[in-house]
């Protein structure tokens, strides 16, 4: 490690010792936050990559750069039965992380004051590594990825992210300004924060930097964290999609998916995706995943974080599309409800909609989508038994027939083939929105 790098890490450590991040009260929890639980559940990326479902019990999960432990808590809440290990270079942050997990009753967790570079010292191999809001602070992101890969199980998955060099450009300009002003020579404290606030307040509202980065809300009390994390963040840097894929190749890791992957669908940017201009219609389907993501970021840079999952290279995954499943595939399929839906509130609301004959507004229980999704109360019947355990497809058909023995239109006994076909249609929709997971049996 060079002297300049060592000095930078000392500044970063000092900054987070003085204000551990995130600065949330000990009692705060996200156990009812569907999006957060979906994102931090190992089952989510594992299914997206393998179309298989695993049990989180006894899995080993690393929170690399755990800070004050809020994400460690989320990982514990989203992955029942898993052991959580957190590391951070800030001793004060690690103290808070230990207190936080203990406060919420998670005893199967341990925390260490340790650099990501030194992960092998733990003598662990992890099923999942969460490295959130940390990677962009490293001088060489490929080296940091290699350090995590060294402690990753063969089928393990890493979730990490980088600041976008395009979307976050105004903040990098602000950091440069305050660096020139000498506010980042040492660990920024209240004096430097006050100077930032006074400087931004003094600018006219139409000055580009103020118009693109500032919010009058930042001038309130107890907002030190926002100023430090955006205007005075030591070591902050921006990256592109190309940088991500270059680093993954250098670290010999495989890209899996963007975590908010629905928002990274290039076709969603077009008015008529099925009626593109001739050149686009021919070229875009041939573009690689890297090229498509790069085009989307250049066209529509709305994401502060380039947030993605990656893992050790796997044998090529060949999945049979649901549209090509045979009846035999469907008959032998196992249906799982995503853990994000396994709540008492969800169960109560499904029951109420069924008993009152209302459509069920499943949209509000979904993660990472703005689309409106409603299902008929009769179809919602198939969700109830999945709250208890995964079931074979034909068990769901029988459940439907048991509770809807008569066809509401003909008053004849419910036709098994018709129910089977209706359930296929419903499950395809629910799987597409991450409500359920379908495992095809060999």
N, C-alpha and C positions, 0 to 999 in steps of 0.2 A: 504494500500500500504506500503510495507516494505521500510526501509531506502535505501537499495541497489537499489530497483526498482525506488524509487523517484529520486535518484541520476542519474540513467540511463536516465530517462525521461528528467531531467534537461539538460543532455549532448545532447540528441537528439534535444530538443527544441533549444538549443544554436547553434547546428550545422546548423539547417535549418533557424534560424534567421539570421545567418551570410551569408548563401548562400541558399536562397529559391530554391526549386526544383519543376519542372525543370527550369533551368535558360534560358528561352526563351524570346526573345524580345516581347514587348507588342503586336506588329502588327502581329506576327506569328499566322497562323490559319491552321487547318487541314480539312477545309470544303470541299476540293477536294480529300481527302485521303479516297478511297473506303473502305480499310480494317479498318481504324480507325472508320469511321462512322458506318459500319456494326457491329463492336464490341460494340460500345457505344449506339446503338439504342435498346431501351427497346423492340421493336417489335421482334428483333431477338431471344432472349431467350424465350420470351413469346410464340412465334410460335413453337419453338423447343419443348417446354414442352406441350403445349396445342393444337397445330394445329389449333389455332384461331388467328385472327389478331385484335389488339386493336389500338385505336387512342391515340397518345401521348399528344394531347391537354389537358391541365389542370392536367396532371399527376404531381406527386410530386417526385422529384429525389434528392437524397442525394449524394454528393461527400464527402465521409468520409476520411479525410486526404487529403484535396484538394490541399495542397501545394500552388504553385504560381498561380493555377487556370487554367492551360492549359487544363487539363482533364475536368474541369467544363465547359470550353468553348466548348470542343468537345461534351459534353453531351447536351449542349444547341443547338448546330448546328445539332446534330443527332436526337433530339427529339423536333420538332417544337411545340411550345405552352406549353411546360412543364415548371414548376417552378423549378429552380435549387437552392438548399441549400448546401453550403459548410462549412465544419468545419475543423479546424486544430489547433494544439497546438502552432504553430509558428505565433506570431502576425505579423511579417514582411511578412510572406507568405500570410496571410489573406489580408493584405493591397494590395498586388500585385494582388491577385485574384479579389478583388473588382474592381480595376482599369482595369483589363483585360476584364471582362465582360462588363463593362461600355464602354470601348473603342470600343468594337465590337457591341454595340447597344443592348445588352440584359439587359433590365431593370427588368425583372421578375426573379431576383436572389438576394440572400442574403448570407452573410458570417459571421461566428462566430468564435472567438477564444475559442475553446471548445475541450475537450477530447472526444474520442469515448465512453468512459465509462459514460459520462454525457449526452448522446444523449436525454434521456427522458426530459431533461430541455427545449428542443426545443418545446415540446408539438405538435409534428407532427407525422403522420403515413405515411410512404413512399411507393410508388409503386415500386421504384427501388433504390438500394443502390450500388454505385460504390466505392469500397475500394481497390485502386490500389497501389501496391508497399508500403504497410503500415503494413499489418497483420503480416508479419514476424518479426516486431519490438516488438511485444507484448510478455510479459513473458508467457502468457497462451492464446493461440489462441482461445480455446473454450470459454473463458470468453469474449473475444473481439467479437466473433461471437454472443454470447448471448446478448451482449449489442446492436448489430445491429438488431437482431431478435426482441428485445423489441420495436423497432420503425418501424417494417415492417408490412405492410398490410397483411391480410391472403393470398392473391394471389401474394404478392410481391416477388421480385427476388433480390438476392445479387450477384454481381460479385466481386470476390476478388482473391488474388493469394499469393503464398508463394515461397520463394526461394527454389530451389531443392538442397537437401543435397548432391546428387550425382553429378549433373552437375556442381554445383558451388563450389565443394570441394577445388579446387586450390585457389580460392579467400579467402575461410575461413582459409586456411593455411597461406596465405599472411597476413590476418588480425591478426592472432595469432603472427606472426613474429613481426609485427609492434606494437602490444600490448606489447610484451616482451621488445621491444626497448623503450617503454615508450611514444610512439607517440599518444596513445589514452587515456592517463591519464586525459587530459582535452580536450576541444574542439579543434580539429586539425585545424591549420591555415596554412599560407603560408610556415612557417618554416618546419612544419611536412610534408607538401606536397612535398617540395623541397627535403627533406631527402628520402622520398619514391622514387622519380624520380632518385635521385643520386644512391640509393641502387640498383634499378633495372637496371640502365644503367651499373653499375659496374660489374654485374654478367655476366658470359659467356652466349652466346646465347643458348647453349645446356643445361644449368641448367634447370631442369624440371619446376620449378615455373615460370621462365621467359618465357620458351617456351610455356607454357600453358595459361599464363595470360597476358603477356605484348605485347604491340604494340608500335612501335617507334612513332606512331601518338600521343601517350599520352605525349610525351615530348614537344609538341608544346605549343603555347601560348593559354591562355584562356580555359585550360582544367582542371581547378581546380575541376569542378563538377565530372568528370570521376574518378579522384583519390579518392575523398571523398566518392563517391557512391560505390566504389568497394574495395579499399584497407584500407580505414579509416572510414567505416560506423559504427557508434555506434549502438549497439544492434542487428546487423545483425545475422540471424540464418538460418539454412537450415532444410527442412522438406521433408518427403516422402509422397507417395500416401496414405500409411497406416495412417500416421499422420493426413492427411486431413479427411479421413473417420471416424477416431476415434473422432476428434474434432466435426465433423458434428453430430455424434451420441450423444455426450455429450451436444451439444447445441440444440438438437432436430430439426435439419435442414435436408432437403432432397437434395441430390446431383442431379443436373439436367444434366450438360454436361460440358466437358472441352470447353473453349472458342474457341481454335483452334482444334476442335474435329476431323477434317479430318486427322490431323497429329497424332492422338492418336488411330488410327485403327490398332490393333495388326496384323491383317491379311496382312497389307501392308508391313510387314517386311519379308514376305516369298516369295521365288521365284515363287512357284506355290501354292497359297492359297487353290486351289480346289483339290490339290493332296498332302496333308500333310502326313508325317509319321503316321502310324496307331495310336500310342499313342496320338499324338497331335490332330489328326483328331477326336478322340473320346472325349478327355478331354477339349480342348479349347472351343468348343461350350457350354459346361456345366459351364464354369468359370463365376463368377460374374463380374459385371462391375469393381468393385474394384480390383479383381484379374487380370483382363485383363490389366487394366491401370498399375498396379504394375509390371506385367511382361514386359510390353512395356518399362517402365522407366528403369528397370534393364537391358534389352537387348539393349536399344538405348537411353541413357540419353542425348538428344540434347537440351532440353528446360531449360533455366535458370529459367523461372517462371512456376510453376504449377498453371495455370490460369483456374478458373472454375466458373460456375454459381450454385447457390443453392437457396433454398427457404423454406418456411414453408411446412411441409408435406401435400401432397394433396391426395385425393382419387385416387386410381389406375387409370391410364390413359389407356384406351383401344381404340386404333386407328385401323381402318380398313386399311390395306395396300392398296396403289393405285392399285396394281396388282389384288386386290380382289373387287375393286369398280364395281358396276353394272352400266349399261348404265344410269339408273335412277340417281345414285349417281353423275355421270359425268354431266348429263344434268342440275342438280340443283346446281352444285358446283359454288362457287364464286372465281374468279381468281384475285389475287392482284399482282402487281409488287412490288418487294422489294424497299423500299425508296432509297437504295444505287444507283439505276439505274435511279431515277427520276431527271435527269439533262438535261440541254439544249444540252450539248455536246453529250450525249447518243442519244437523240432524233434526232439530226442533222446527226449523223453517221449512225443510222438505216435508215433514209430516203435516204441518199446517196447510201447505199448499195442496197436498194430496187430499186431505180431509175436506178442504173447501172447494176443490175442483179448480184451482187457479193455476195459471202458468207459473213456472218456477223461474225467477230471475237469477240464473246462475252466474251472470256477469259479475256481480259484486263479490263473488267468492273466487274469481279467477285472478291469476297473477299476470302482470306485464301485458295486458291487452286493454284497448279502449273500446273494443267492439261489443255490441249488445247481443247477448245470448240468452234466449229463453227456451225452456223445454216444457212440453205438455206435462200436466200433473200425472197422467198415466205413465208416461215414460220415466218420470222421476222415481217411480216405484223401484226401478232396478238399482238405484243408487243406495237405497236404505240397507240392504244386506251387506253391501261392500264396506259399510262403516265398521263392521265387525271383523271381516276377514276377506281376502281375495277369494273369488269363486270362479269355477269353470263357466263358460258361456252358457251351457245347457242348464246349469242350475239357476241362472238368471231368467232363462225362458220359463222354467217351471215355476219360479217365484211369481213372475208376471201372471201366468195362467192361474195360479192359486188365488191371487188377489183380484184378478179380473177374469173370472171364469166365463163370462158372457161377453160377446161382441156387442158394444153399445149401439151399433146400427142395426144388426140383424137379430139380436137376442139369441143367437145360436152359440154353442160352445166355442170358446176362443180357439182359433186355428193355430196349431203349434208352428206350422211353417210360416204363417203370416207374422206371428210374434218374433220368430227367429229373424226374419228379414227386417222387421222394424227395429229390432235391437241392433242389428248390424249397422243400419243407417245412423242410429243415435250414437253408438259407440265410436264410430268414425269421427263424428263431430266433436264429441267430448274428448277423444284422444288428441285431436288437432288443437284443442284449447287447453291441453295439459290437465284436464280433470281426471282422466283415467289413463291407465297404462295397460297395454295389451301384450301379453307374452304368447308368442307362437310356439307351440310344443312340437318337438321333432317327430 
